[in-house]
């Protein structure tokens, strides 16, 4: 390891002891230290920081430049206590205004086609089963990708059809009841997995052909390729459907189902928030993208209420 890599490891360890997760920060700083090594820089200067933050290969309208600046500023302040030659870039030299991205709400047919395309791209039957099962589980539970990746065998109550998601985004665990059919698919996948890897390296449910845990970046890359292969989404749009859109779709389908069944949606919304792992119901509202069917149901409810008032 280089001196900068050693210092970065110490910096991340220190901040994690203070309770920070730093997953995105670590990704950006790993790239930054690699960049510094590539250009032969021994410390952080304004020129090197700006060259990294304002990389012309990045989309200037994305949040990446701001994330890079925040990460570099924190690391530079830490370095300044060790190396007085360190220059800390000022805050505010780049900005980002979040824009709500319209999600793609997958149809049942698209999810089936997506699972088939992902499985068809796999080199082995085990990987094919893993990809199809993981995509299906994300679609029917609304789990985050990271939650599915971290899932272990002991986290699944096979008899009661309940999945325990441990220490998730906000360091909280939750129980996720699932349909019996989803458990059946998981059982079928586990049989294939156990035959190929009776003693896997990782305890995770979803593992690679090497027996290690599936990585987020590799899964998302395969997902994007499967989207293209299955021809899902409007090719004229600049942004293709994302894996996170499966979570949006689950939330919308749940809400539509409650409306159809005549249930009190407002009273049930906190349950959906808990199921999805949100801290408050207001975060769940972001997932409830209006669809023609959802709008029609809402209008029908308003008309019914108005008729009662008359």
Secondary structure, 3 states (H helix, E strand, C coil): CCHHHHHHHHHHHHHHHCCCCCHHHHHHHHHHHHHHHHHCCCCCCHHHHHHHHCCCCCCCCCCHHHHHHHHHHHHHHHHHCCCCCCCCCCCCCCCCCCCCCCCCCCCHHHHHHHHHHHHHCCCCHHHHHHHHHHHHHHHHHCCCHHHHHHCEHHHEECCCCEEEECCCCCCCCEEEECCHHHHHHHHHHHHHHHHHCCCCCCCECCECCCCCECCHHHHHHHHHHHHHHHCCCCCCCCCCCCCCHHHHHHHHHHHHHHHHCCCCHHHHHHHHHHHHCCCCHHHHHHHCCCCHHHHHHHHHHHHHHHHHHC
